[in-house]
Amino acid sequence: MQNITDLTLLLERDLADHQVFRRGDANSPGVRGIVLDRGAIDRNLNGPARIELVGFPWVITSRDDSRSAHWFGVKPFPLGELLEQDYLREAVQSCLKEDAISKRLRVAARWFAEARYTLADDDEALALGVAMDALLTGQSRLPGSAMADHLALLAPNPMGRPKLVADYLDFYKVRSSVAHAGRSAKLNDPDFIRKFYTSVHWVAWRSLALRERFNIVSEKEIDALFNDLRWGVRSWGPSGPDLDRGPADTGS
């Protein structure tokens, strides 16, 4: 269930259109046990019976006592609505297989979801970086320059590859800065994080295209394919505009 939810988040092309926005972990979708469903409560408390769902825990310690207000979550994640879309349902189902790329996508989806449901921008960048790592590396760790090459080779049109490399290296620097207890000024720019999300989403879809176009099953085959694409032994072949373009803005 968690894989399905995370993959839906990763692969949906317009989350904002379905009113799914980045927000705190209290609203993270998934199997959560006994929790209040704000939508269900709203439907059953109409008119004068409607109340604001808030709790006031009182914490007493040896040093002090305090009272805080905790509001319960907003409407639930629209999993059913999203999976009614044929393209998304088929893509999510295809990622439940045991081939190497499907496994990578499930790991990436987990970290993509972690990024969307944290309120800390440095945690966001780190989680998105791990998601990107999962998609671009195999069984052995690769340096940032090699992962940038892998990302660029996912684009069928070579003319767009230099910009893809430059963008990836920007993401990688910020992710590395956070991982080493630093902070990049780029995190103060909301457009940077939005572009990072969009890039991970694009790499996920291009990874699916790679699997289908070249019939990839194992990690060894992925490594061999990237070498062949780099050397020109194999190519993407003719492709339409949807394949040629780089990452598109999928909204926040």
C-alpha positions, -999 to +999 in steps of 0.1 A: +000+000+000+028+024+008+045+017-025+013+024-044+008+057-025+044+068-030+045+059-067+013+078-072+029+109-058+060+105-078+044+098-112+013+120-112+018+148-137-003+175-121-006+171-083-017+207-079-047+201-101-059+175-076-052+198-047-022+178-034+003+202-021+035+200-001+027+201+036+037+187+070+041+151+079+008+151+099-009+149+065+014+123+049-007+096+031-004+059+038-016+033+063-018+053+096-040+033+120-068+051+139-067+087+129-094+114+124-104+118+087-112+155+085-133+150+054-155+124+070-160+146+101-169+176+080-195+156+061-212+144+093-210+176+113-232+201+094-249+232+105-246+243+141-229+210+150-198+219+130-168+225+152-131+232+147-111+200+152-083+210+176-068+194+207-051+212+236-025+189+252-012+200+286+024+191+292+038+192+328+075+188+335+097+193+365+108+227+350+076+241+336+041+233+323+028+243+289-003+241+267-003+239+229-029+236+202-028+208+177-051+209+147-062+177+129-055+171+093-072+184+062-089+162+036-074+128+029-050+120+000-072+114-032-056+080-041-087+066-057-093+098-078-057+098-090-057+061-099-088+065-120-065+080-146-055+052-170-020+065-176-011+067-139-027+035-128-008+016-156+025+033-147+021+025-110+012-011-117+042-015-139+064-004-110+053-033-088+074-057-108+108-071-097+130-057-125+158-034-116+142-001-127+110-009-109+129-014-077+147+019-082+115+037-088+100+023-056+129+035-035+129+069-053+091+072-047+096+066-009+121+095-007+101+117-030+071+113-006+094+120+023+104+153+007+068+164+000+056+159+036+084+176+055+083+213+064+121+217+065+135+228+031+169+213+039+153+179+046+134+184+014+165+188-006+182+159+010+153+135+004+150+147-032+187+141-036+184+105-023+154+099-047+176+111-076+205+089-065+181+059-064+171+065-100+205+072-115+229+048-096+230+011-096+246-014-072+278+006-069+280+043-059+288+068-087+303+103-085+281+133-092+295+138-127+286+102-137+251+105-124+248+138-143+258+119-175+232+093-168+205+119-164+215+136-196+214+103-215+178+098-206+170+127-230+166+114-266+176+148-280+213+154-274+208+192-278+191+194-244+217+174-225+242+201-215+214+220-196+203+189-179+238+182-167+241+218-154+208+216-136+217+183-120+250+195-107+232+224-091+209+200-073+238+178-064+258+207-048+228+217-026+221+181-016+258+175-007+258+208+013+229+196+034+244+161+038+275+177+053+257+199+078+257+230+057+231+251+040+229+265+005+215+299-002+196+283-031+172+268-006+158+303+000+146+303-036+112+285-039+117+280-076+148+259-069+130+233-049+101+233-074+126+226-102+142+198-081+108+181-077+101+185-114+135+170-123+130+139-101+095+134-116+110+137-151+138+112-144+112+088-131+092+089-163+123+087-184+134+057-164+101+040-173+107+049-210+142+034-207+129+002-194+103-002-221+124+010-250+154-012-243+137-041-224+159-036-193+156-062-165+188-063-145+212-037-130+240-051-152+219-044-183+213-008-171+251-002-167+258-016-201+230+005-217+243+038-204+278+029-217+263+021-251+242+053-252+273+073-243+294+057-270+267+058-296+264+020-299+227+023-291+204+053-293+168+062-285+160+064-322+132+086-336+110+102-310+082+126-308+081+160-290+070+145-257+102+125-255+125+152-268+116+178-242+134+182-209+117+183-175+084+202-175+068+221-147+045+197-129+034+222-102+040+221-065 
